[in-house]
Structure formats: structure tokens, C-alpha cells
Amino acid sequence: MAIPDNKRIFYACQAVGFEAPHDTGATTGIFHGVQSVGVTTNFNLEQAFELGQIQIYENIEGLPEVEVTMEKVLDGYPLLYTSVTAGAGSAQVASNNSLVNRSAERANIFLGIYDASSDVVGSGTGIQAEVFISGAYINSVSYTLPVDGNCTESVTLVANDKTWSTSATAGVNGTPVLANATAQAEFDGDTDGKGDDLPKNNQSGSFNGGIQRRENIAMSSCIIPASVIRAADADHPATSGVSTSAGNNVSGGANIAHIQSVTISSDFGREDINELGKKTPYFRAANFPIEVTCEIEVIATEGDWVTAYEAGDPSNIGTANEGNNTPEETIKIVLDDGTTFDLGSKNRLSSVSYGGGDAGGGNATMT
């Protein structure tokens, strides 16, 4: 059934679902809290020429590349990252929860377009069209915890297969993931019979502040790098190399570091591994080692108080950091709903920038 000309596609008539792993469909579901989704397809044409004519000899079509980008709010429902890398076991839990194991998992992604006259996807005349992206790998992931707005997760997935259908497409396990009844049930997140969806953090038994925002950062459970504390207030220098929990002052009062935003991101840098006799890659390997970047922006009350010596900080002579300016530090960010970003103890200050506070009236900040 074609979408009538007098209809339009907007946020309320789109839904995104998944199967993970892609070859069994053991874990299926609808993503909640999604703010945006985009699908880009490139066919990677290569032009071949020959002596004797200026025209193209052949347009060689390479492997199609399909890229899916999604953003969701942190609302208590499973993260996009954990959902698309789930193993064949229980929902959202890979058989081995390590980064290496999750990077090898693949998922099928479904984008359903429903009748624009319906208030809830799956109701009314149901699905109008659906695109099925098969065997998608996670390629990048980013989390943004801002002082203004919602805490969000953004992911990019890459695949080589995309199929459009005018009805609910059956997955590889033969189950229509975005069938009307499934979508209707998935989006009835509350229990009041209204057929609408609610953040998991607003449902009975899971009251954790709804969509997570700046007030939902559990600072007492966070570990802020000592370099951030030292940069924020030289009068309260944290011990070098020791991260300070929550960045509180010695009396446990106001935060020393007035953090404006935290952005955590990682790029898997997928690389196709090909073989003779096949056009498709037999594996798209993550390019290890994978770097994780954490950017912290802080309101400046003094200078950044980060020193840099060409021969290394003299105070580090005779220590494990001799010849260096910066130590390894621990970073851990915890939200009220239990979402935890534990970056371990081997974080290293890569750069610090001081700016702002200009004549236009803005605040000086350090990043």
C-alpha cells in the first residue's frame, strides 16, 4: 500500500525496532525514547577508463554501505548500544559482556512508517512501509550529559543490506518485528489503559526522575579527575594522580568543579576484511585498540592551573610519572537511574583549553 499524497512522515508515525543477534532474532524489541533516526546509503562507484576515448569505460559498483544514525534520551530503558550488541542470551546482555565480544555482535534494524492519522504506531490502519537493515555493526557511540537539556545517547551502525517493503517485513527468524500488535504493545509503557508510552523512569517501581537531566547526575557517586578539580579551584588542589569523588570540598558542601557538560564518545573504526570469490566482506572488524574520549567542560573561577614543562613536571621526579606532566586518572559518571559510565583508571589528560569570558558577556570556561 503506497503512502497517500496527502499524508506526511513525521515523528509520531515512525518506530524503530531491532533483532539481536541478527541471525537468530533471540532478542527483539522497540527502541524507546528515540529522538531521531536517519538512514544513508552509498553505492561507492569506481570509474574505469581506457585509452582511445574520454568517456567512461565502465562504472563499477562497489559494496553498498548503509549507515544508520540514532539518538535517544536516557530514560531508564536499555541503551541503544546494549540493545544492538545483545547476544543470544537474556535481553540486552551479551554472552560475554566485554567490549571485544560486543563489537562482534550484529543486529537487524527495522524502521516502520505508520499511518500519519494514528496517535500511536500500530493502531488504525497500521504499518504503511518498512525498511529492513540486515546485519548492522555498531560503529560509534556517544553520550552527552549537558547542563541544559536532556542526557542523550547517539549511535551509528553500519551494514551492507537494506530492503524496503510495503508491509511488515519478516525478520530472518520469520517473525514480523514491527507487526501491528507488537508495536502497539511495545508502546503501551504505562498501565493506565491510555495506550501511550512513558519513560521507564516514570513507571511504577522505577521512579528515577524520568528522562535524565543535569539534576539526575549522582555527584556523590561520581569520580571526577583530579586535574578537573585542580583546574576548577587552585585553593582545593586534589592530590596528584588521585581522583576526587564528586569534586566536593573538604566540608562536603558545594561542588568545587562547576561542570557544564560531559561528553563520552568512542569510534570503532570498522575495517572490511574481504576474500576472493565474494563481493561482501566476511567480517567488519573493529579497529583495536579503541580509544574512548571524555570531554568535560567546567565554568572557570580561576585559571586552568594545568602546568606544562618541556621536560616534565619537576614534582614528578622520583615517582612513576617522572618525565611526564600528567598522571593517569579515574573517571566514573553515575546517573540517578543507575546508568554508569565507568572509564577505568587509565585516563590521561590530553588537552585543556581556556576561553570565553569575552566582552559579549559570556562566562569563561575550561574544556
TISEKE-534069 format. One record per residue (C-alpha): residue number from 0; residue in one letter; x negated, y negated, z negated. Coordinates in Angstrom, 3 decimals, padded with zeros to 6 digits. Each point is the difference from the previous one (the first is absolute). Layout:
N
[NUM a [X Y Z]]
...
//
This chain:
367
[0 m [000.000 000.000 000.000]]
[1 a [-001.506 -003.293 001.077]]
[2 i [000.000 -002.976 -002.328]]
[3 p [002.735 -002.412 001.205]]
[4 d [-001.154 -003.329 001.393]]
[5 n [001.862 -001.907 -002.704]]
[6 k [-001.928 001.706 -002.780]]
[7 r [-003.313 -000.954 -001.505]]
[8 i [-002.707 001.787 -001.946]]
[9 f [-000.804 -001.496 -003.395]]
[10 y [-001.156 001.157 -003.397]]
[11 a [003.311 001.433 -001.279]]
[12 c [000.396 002.484 002.855]]
[13 q [-003.491 001.511 -000.082]]
[14 a [-001.322 002.794 -002.200]]
[15 v [-003.374 001.757 -000.139]]
[16 g [-000.376 003.646 -000.968]]
[17 f [-002.833 002.517 -000.144]]
[18 e [-000.948 003.675 -000.024]]
[19 a [-003.200 001.025 -001.738]]
[20 p [-001.946 002.009 000.872]]
[21 h [000.947 -000.387 003.631]]
[22 d [-000.101 003.698 000.900]]
[23 t [002.342 001.332 -002.696]]
[24 g [002.263 -002.846 -001.057]]
[25 a [-000.365 001.166 -003.609]]
[26 t [000.488 -003.523 -001.322]]
[27 t [002.570 -002.224 001.656]]
[28 g [001.554 -003.279 -000.991]]
[29 i [000.874 -003.592 000.714]]
[30 f [-002.394 -002.792 -000.963]]
[31 h [001.508 -002.469 -002.466]]
[32 g [-000.858 -003.673 -000.364]]
[33 v [-001.356 -000.313 003.549]]
[34 q [-000.345 -003.639 001.073]]
[35 s [-001.236 000.441 003.547]]
[36 v [-000.948 002.678 002.514]]
[37 g [-001.674 -000.280 003.382]]
[38 v [-000.993 002.514 002.681]]
[39 t [-002.658 -000.816 002.608]]
[40 t [-000.951 002.305 002.895]]
[41 n [-003.118 -000.332 002.177]]
[42 f [-000.760 002.234 002.990]]
[43 n [-003.707 -000.921 000.322]]
[44 l [-000.380 -000.206 003.753]]
[45 e [-003.465 000.403 001.529]]
[46 q [-000.577 -001.291 003.514]]
[47 a [-002.211 001.875 002.438]]
[48 f [-001.330 -001.679 003.161]]
[49 e [-001.923 001.165 003.075]]
[50 l [-002.421 -001.402 002.495]]
[51 g [001.733 -001.275 003.128]]
[52 q [003.138 -001.590 -001.478]]
[53 i [000.773 -002.597 -002.599]]
[54 q [003.277 001.619 -001.038]]
[55 i [000.269 002.383 -002.921]]
[56 y [-000.902 003.595 000.926]]
[57 e [002.032 001.432 -002.901]]
[58 n [001.634 -001.249 -003.194]]
[59 i [-000.907 002.718 -002.475]]
[60 e [002.368 000.209 -002.921]]
[61 g [-001.743 000.859 -003.224]]
[62 l [001.449 001.337 -003.221]]
[63 p [003.026 -002.036 -001.133]]
[64 e [-000.472 -001.637 -003.381]]
[65 v [003.025 -000.638 -002.193]]
[66 e [-000.407 -002.266 -003.013]]
[67 v [002.650 -000.336 -002.719]]
[68 t [-000.208 -002.842 -002.507]]
[69 m [002.228 -000.159 -003.064]]
[70 e [000.311 -002.183 -003.062]]
[71 k [002.014 000.761 -003.128]]
[72 v [000.490 -001.560 -003.407]]
[73 l [-001.213 001.837 -003.098]]
[74 d [003.362 001.026 -001.446]]
[75 g [-000.586 003.251 -001.884]]
[76 y [000.578 002.251 003.011]]
[77 p [-002.986 002.009 001.320]]
[78 l [-002.623 -002.013 001.838]]
[79 l [-000.218 000.237 003.773]]
[80 y [-003.547 001.310 -000.351]]
[81 t [000.942 002.889 -002.297]]
[82 s [003.063 000.873 002.066]]
[83 v [-001.712 000.316 003.391]]
[84 t [-002.951 001.921 -001.479]]
[85 a [002.106 002.445 -002.014]]
[86 g [-000.942 003.651 000.290]]
[87 a [002.242 003.032 000.271]]
[88 g [000.606 000.103 -003.755]]
[89 s [002.326 -002.170 -002.049]]
[90 a [001.099 -003.368 001.371]]
[91 q [-002.705 -002.665 000.305]]
[92 v [-002.681 002.231 -001.539]]
[93 a [-002.704 001.348 002.277]]
[94 s [-001.349 003.479 -000.714]]
[95 n [-003.279 -001.688 -000.909]]
[96 n [000.476 -003.609 -001.067]]
[97 s [-003.445 -001.188 001.110]]
[98 l [-000.557 -002.674 002.620]]
[99 v [-001.706 002.503 002.318]]
[100 n [002.969 002.373 -000.106]]
[101 r [002.601 -002.730 000.432]]
[102 s [-001.890 -001.536 002.932]]
[103 a [000.437 003.252 001.951]]
[104 e [003.780 000.199 -000.496]]
[105 r [002.378 -000.962 002.828]]
[106 a [003.636 -001.063 -000.030]]
[107 n [002.856 -000.478 002.432]]
[108 i [001.563 -003.456 -000.089]]
[109 f [003.591 -000.709 001.051]]
[110 l [001.432 -003.447 000.686]]
[111 g [003.771 000.084 000.331]]
[112 i [002.122 -002.803 001.431]]
[113 y [003.613 000.015 -001.156]]
[114 d [003.199 -001.793 000.930]]
[115 a [-000.507 -003.677 -000.834]]
[116 s [003.566 -000.246 -001.317]]
[117 s [-000.721 002.381 -002.907]]
[118 d [-000.979 -001.259 -003.445]]
[119 v [-001.954 003.165 -000.834]]
[120 v [-001.951 002.121 002.478]]
[121 g [001.679 003.309 000.657]]
[122 s [003.520 -001.359 -000.401]]
[123 g [002.443 -000.876 002.772]]
[124 t [-001.000 001.298 003.409]]
[125 g [-003.421 000.979 -001.292]]
[126 i [-003.317 000.084 001.779]]
[127 q [-000.310 -001.663 003.429]]
[128 a [-003.620 000.755 000.832]]
[129 e [-003.058 001.461 -001.660]]
[130 v [-003.710 000.039 000.672]]
[131 f [-002.008 003.018 -001.165]]
[132 i [-003.759 -000.469 -000.588]]
[133 s [-001.664 003.377 -000.422]]
[134 g [-003.142 000.884 -001.945]]
[135 a [-000.894 -003.433 -001.367]]
[136 y [-003.153 -000.524 -002.074]]
[137 i [-000.356 -002.736 -002.611]]
[138 n [-002.548 -002.496 001.369]]
[139 s [000.022 -002.890 -002.452]]
[140 v [001.710 -000.998 -003.221]]
[141 s [000.195 -003.285 -001.880]]
[142 y [001.646 -001.175 -003.228]]
[143 t [000.706 -003.643 -000.790]]
[144 l [000.846 -001.184 -003.514]]
[145 p [000.687 -003.755 000.323]]
[146 v [000.889 -002.693 -002.488]]
[147 d [002.880 -001.039 002.309]]
[148 g [002.273 002.626 001.497]]
[149 n [000.253 003.775 -000.191]]
[150 c [-002.738 002.573 -000.400]]
[151 t [-000.241 001.815 003.325]]
[152 e [-001.612 002.952 001.740]]
[153 s [-000.981 -000.063 003.678]]
[154 v [-001.080 003.063 001.982]]
[155 t [-001.030 000.756 003.556]]
[156 l [000.401 003.460 001.512]]
[157 v [-001.373 001.247 003.313]]
[158 a [001.315 002.753 002.268]]
[159 n [000.080 001.067 003.645]]
[160 d [003.623 001.110 000.484]]
[161 k [003.177 -002.105 000.055]]
[162 t [003.455 001.043 001.205]]
[163 w [003.245 -001.992 000.206]]
[164 s [003.387 001.655 -000.303]]
[165 t [003.610 -001.211 000.022]]
[166 s [000.954 002.375 -002.823]]
[167 a [-001.516 001.235 -003.228]]
[168 t [-003.193 001.695 001.156]]
[169 a [-000.719 003.346 -001.586]]
[170 g [-003.406 000.214 -001.589]]
[171 v [-002.440 002.827 000.612]]
[172 n [001.750 001.998 -002.716]]
[173 g [003.335 -000.385 001.799]]
[174 t [001.555 -002.381 -002.542]]
[175 p [001.317 -003.406 001.119]]
[176 v [-001.775 -002.233 -002.494]]
[177 l [002.116 -003.075 000.658]]
[178 a [003.342 001.738 000.408]]
[179 n [002.958 -002.051 -001.216]]
[180 a [000.706 001.912 -003.188]]
[181 t [-003.653 000.046 -001.070]]
[182 a [-000.509 -003.706 000.557]]
[183 q [003.226 -000.865 -001.803]]
[184 a [-000.987 002.081 -003.030]]
[185 e [-003.564 -001.295 -000.051]]
[186 f [001.177 -003.602 -000.105]]
[187 d [002.465 000.526 -002.838]]
[188 g [-002.652 -000.654 -002.626]]
[189 d [002.379 -001.077 -002.749]]
[190 t [002.875 001.805 -001.652]]
[191 d [002.801 -002.576 000.213]]
[192 g [001.542 001.460 003.136]]
[193 k [-000.569 -003.130 002.073]]
[194 g [-002.226 001.730 002.499]]
[195 d [-002.835 -002.492 -000.389]]
[196 d [-003.648 000.499 -000.883]]
[197 l [-001.876 -001.281 -003.039]]
[198 p [-003.695 -000.114 -000.903]]
[199 k [-001.004 003.071 -001.979]]
[200 n [-001.147 -002.349 -002.766]]
[201 n [003.590 -001.266 -000.339]]
[202 q [001.634 003.411 -000.294]]
[203 s [001.055 001.668 -003.237]]
[204 g [-002.946 001.574 -001.788]]
[205 s [-002.521 -001.986 002.035]]
[206 f [000.445 -003.605 -001.095]]
[207 n [-003.417 -001.516 000.718]]
[208 g [000.731 -003.524 001.195]]
[209 g [001.311 000.829 003.461]]
[210 i [-002.272 -001.033 002.877]]
[211 q [-003.384 -000.648 -001.554]]
[212 r [-001.140 -003.633 -000.134]]
[213 r [-002.658 -001.999 -001.856]]
[214 e [001.710 000.490 -003.386]]
[215 n [-000.119 003.767 000.504]]
[216 i [-003.797 000.236 000.009]]
[217 a [-000.750 001.805 -003.279]]
[218 m [-003.063 -002.076 -000.873]]
[219 s [-000.582 001.791 -003.309]]
[220 s [-000.641 003.208 001.959]]
[221 c [-002.057 -001.580 002.798]]
[222 i [-003.774 -000.069 000.209]]
[223 i [-001.256 -003.226 001.549]]
[224 p [-003.639 -000.170 001.197]]
[225 a [-002.348 -001.832 -002.312]]
[226 s [-001.150 -002.180 002.902]]
[227 v [003.550 -001.360 000.351]]
[228 i [000.198 -000.794 -003.711]]
[229 r [-003.402 -001.653 000.081]]
[230 a [000.946 -002.016 003.077]]
[231 a [003.277 -001.082 -001.575]]
[232 d [-001.401 -001.276 -003.272]]
[233 a [-003.686 -000.253 -000.833]]
[234 d [000.919 -000.581 -003.665]]
[235 h [001.257 003.590 -000.193]]
[236 p [-002.648 001.949 001.914]]
[237 a [000.702 003.704 000.212]]
[238 t [-002.906 002.315 -000.687]]
[239 s [-001.888 000.578 003.220]]
[240 g [001.061 003.234 001.652]]
[241 v [002.916 000.600 -002.372]]
[242 s [003.509 -000.656 001.282]]
[243 t [002.329 -001.755 -002.392]]
[244 s [003.487 001.401 -000.509]]
[245 a [002.679 -002.466 001.125]]
[246 g [-002.447 -002.919 -000.010]]
[247 n [001.375 -001.203 -003.344]]
[248 n [-001.985 -002.205 -002.341]]
[249 v [-001.386 001.314 -003.266]]
[250 s [003.168 -000.903 -001.928]]
[251 g [002.188 001.941 002.423]]
[252 g [001.799 -003.141 001.146]]
[253 a [000.295 -001.565 003.436]]
[254 n [-001.772 001.546 002.957]]
[255 i [-003.434 -001.408 000.668]]
[256 a [000.198 000.689 003.712]]
[257 h [003.073 -001.629 001.525]]
[258 i [000.341 002.434 002.888]]
[259 q [002.032 -001.132 003.009]]
[260 s [-000.111 003.099 002.161]]
[261 v [-001.549 003.437 000.328]]
[262 t [-000.331 001.687 003.393]]
[263 i [-001.195 003.608 000.250]]
[264 s [-000.626 001.406 003.469]]
[265 s [-001.667 002.875 001.795]]
[266 d [-000.510 000.930 003.649]]
[267 f [-000.464 003.662 000.944]]
[268 g [-001.598 -000.818 003.389]]
[269 r [001.406 003.024 001.825]]
[270 e [-002.196 001.581 002.681]]
[271 d [001.293 002.375 002.680]]
[272 i [-001.795 003.349 000.188]]
[273 n [000.649 001.407 003.477]]
[274 e [-000.787 003.252 001.763]]
[275 l [-000.246 001.170 003.598]]
[276 g [003.200 001.347 001.492]]
[277 k [002.339 -002.203 -002.023]]
[278 k [001.036 -003.612 000.395]]
[279 t [001.153 -000.308 -003.576]]
[280 p [-002.523 -000.125 -002.873]]
[281 y [-000.037 003.070 -002.197]]
[282 f [-000.579 -002.241 -003.024]]
[283 r [-000.067 -003.716 -000.854]]
[284 a [-002.563 -000.110 -002.763]]
[285 a [-000.187 -002.712 -002.611]]
[286 n [-003.353 -001.731 000.182]]
[287 f [-001.542 000.763 -003.398]]
[288 p [-001.227 -001.615 -002.151]]
[289 i [003.154 -002.117 -000.260]]
[290 e [-000.425 -003.429 -001.539]]
[291 v [002.595 -001.419 -002.377]]
[292 t [000.095 -003.774 -000.340]]
[293 c [001.548 -001.901 -002.914]]
[294 e [000.398 -003.764 000.356]]
[295 i [000.919 -001.987 -003.118]]
[296 e [000.928 -003.682 000.138]]
[297 v [-000.278 -001.993 -003.228]]
[298 i [000.841 -003.601 -000.920]]
[299 a [-003.295 -001.803 -000.675]]
[300 t [-000.253 -001.723 -003.381]]
[301 e [-003.784 -000.358 000.329]]
[302 g [-002.487 001.105 002.653]]
[303 d [-000.292 003.592 001.141]]
[304 w [-002.996 000.596 -002.350]]
[305 v [-001.328 002.722 002.290]]
[306 t [-003.756 -000.358 000.402]]
[307 a [-002.041 001.281 002.911]]
[308 y [-003.792 000.425 -000.131]]
[309 e [-002.005 001.109 003.003]]
[310 a [-001.986 002.383 -002.193]]
[311 g [002.959 001.068 -002.113]]
[312 d [001.313 -001.293 -003.336]]
[313 p [-002.952 -000.260 -002.442]]
[314 s [002.265 001.120 -002.849]]
[315 n [000.289 003.393 001.704]]
[316 i [-003.736 000.743 -000.278]]
[317 g [-000.508 003.224 -001.897]]
[318 t [003.571 001.190 000.654]]
[319 a [001.659 002.223 002.577]]
[320 n [000.879 -003.170 001.942]]
[321 e [-003.585 -001.252 000.291]]
[322 g [-000.493 -001.793 003.321]]
[323 n [003.745 -000.541 000.414]]
[324 n [002.298 -002.895 -000.688]]
[325 t [003.177 002.002 -000.514]]
[326 p [000.901 003.127 -002.004]]
[327 e [002.525 002.723 000.753]]
[328 e [003.395 -000.724 -001.543]]
[329 t [003.360 001.641 -000.693]]
[330 i [003.289 -001.164 001.496]]
[331 k [003.425 001.275 -001.001]]
[332 i [003.358 -001.667 000.668]]
[333 v [003.197 001.342 -001.616]]
[334 l [003.630 -000.988 000.644]]
[335 d [002.939 000.276 -002.391]]
[336 d [001.498 002.902 001.964]]
[337 g [-003.188 002.036 -000.435]]
[338 t [-001.462 -000.625 003.449]]
[339 t [-003.764 000.007 -000.584]]
[340 f [-002.871 -001.061 002.268]]
[341 d [-003.106 001.541 -001.527]]
[342 l [-003.037 -000.990 002.065]]
[343 g [-002.488 001.752 -002.262]]
[344 s [-003.201 -001.293 -001.524]]
[345 k [-002.238 -000.549 003.052]]
[346 n [001.410 -003.309 001.246]]
[347 r [-002.587 -002.585 000.965]]
[348 l [000.475 -003.737 000.439]]
[349 s [-000.437 -000.591 003.723]]
[350 s [000.724 -003.718 000.246]]
[351 v [001.410 -002.910 -001.946]]
[352 s [001.344 -003.192 001.514]]
[353 y [000.961 -003.242 -001.703]]
[354 g [002.305 -002.439 001.736]]
[355 g [003.120 -002.109 -000.101]]
[356 g [000.591 -002.837 -002.447]]
[357 d [000.010 -002.396 002.924]]
[358 a [001.383 -003.509 000.256]]
[359 g [003.325 001.460 001.137]]
[360 g [000.692 001.077 -003.565]]
[361 g [-000.611 003.746 000.184]]
[362 n [-001.556 002.078 -002.770]]
[363 a [-003.578 001.181 000.165]]
[364 t [-000.170 003.785 000.302]]
[365 m [-002.609 002.742 000.059]]
[366 t [000.314 003.168 002.036]]
//
